[in-house]
């Protein structure tokens, strides 16, 4: 059981493209511990571990593989705190994400994916060849962000400060920060945005920030997205500095839970830019701590043009986060329910323990670094596979129709209604 808690993530099904070769780890094989086939069905007393009084080796392995070798890989055994480790085990073991969502929740996730995909497809049609650094291939990142904000709001957070680079920023502006679609379309057409909405005036649209009050989970929450130059992770210390200042202003100097920082990173930048390690390294210092930052990684598995094994030393782009004992969840981006479940877990863990947490969403980038680039020049095999890959929304809609949660005609109506709304916003902006 301990071996699966430590090594199970090595066997997890994380790559939606199926290009990553998963080599079974010997420590996950019962035979490594002297068990033979004759032992597999013998009951063993395990004293409520895995929620069972007794279980056979076969049953134990089944539960462990569902928990640690499915669409979520969990790295937490580097954490020194027994309380924190036990919290994760209670929340993860038994694969509760398999039954965590009712029909309404599944439909809500489908709607998030529809909005994320629909916006990018619409922009691709209306503004052919225009750079927007879309999030196609990683649409479940938007569902994760929305789930995290709702979880934080339900936990009493009233201010959320978001920092991110350019990948998916426009999608985040409209679908998370609730910036009007017509305003974004107007900027595409060369009009200046309303001055009061712009932070970072004069910069290109996929570097702009915004600030707004929204109602989330029945609570009023102030959201702000920081303007960011092209230097990707340069915004990280800005986010934590702003969160710290907001907490100080309202006298939240002990628990530091009223305001929360959320950072959306690229995989190569998280591994490669020193400012990430510097910001993590200060996260628990008395003079700088903010009650923990929630880190999301849109892991395109390619960086700019290079696959992970040629990009950084180590197994994962998230390895630097182990230096501050942050729990790290890796999740398959084409399993939206697992993504949303994991987003809730990392946010709840932050609220509970006041430390940084990391969610690595393993996805892909459907187009080039920007929409004018041809990625097949540098990664022909990966992009051959991507061209064959149906979108995350298509796969999820088919899954919901098959299980009877959301019929195919209903998911088609959701998509049609959103496209109509986009067309109306486009006309209003013209």
Secondary structure, DSSP 8 states (H G I E B T S, - for coil): -HHHHHHGGGG----TTS-S-----GGGSGGGGT--GGGTTSEEE-TTGGG-SEEEHHHHHHHHHHHHSSSEEEE-TT---HHHHHHHHHHHTT-GGGGS--HHHHHHHHHHHHHHHHHHHHHHHHSTT------TT-THHHHHHHHHHHHHHHTT--EEEEEE-STTHHHHHHHTS---HHHHHHHHTT----GGG-BSTTS-GGG-BEEEEEEETTEEEEEEE----SSGGGGHHHHHHHHHHHHHHTT--SS--SEEEEEEEEHHHHHH-HHHHHHHHTTT-TTT--S-EEEEEEE-SSTTT--GGGT-SSS-TTGGGGGGT-EEEEEETT-HHHHHHHHHHHHHHHHHH---EEEEEE---SS-SSTT--GGGT-HHHHHHHHH---HHHHHHHHHHHHTSS-HHHHHHHHHHHHHHHHHHHHHH-
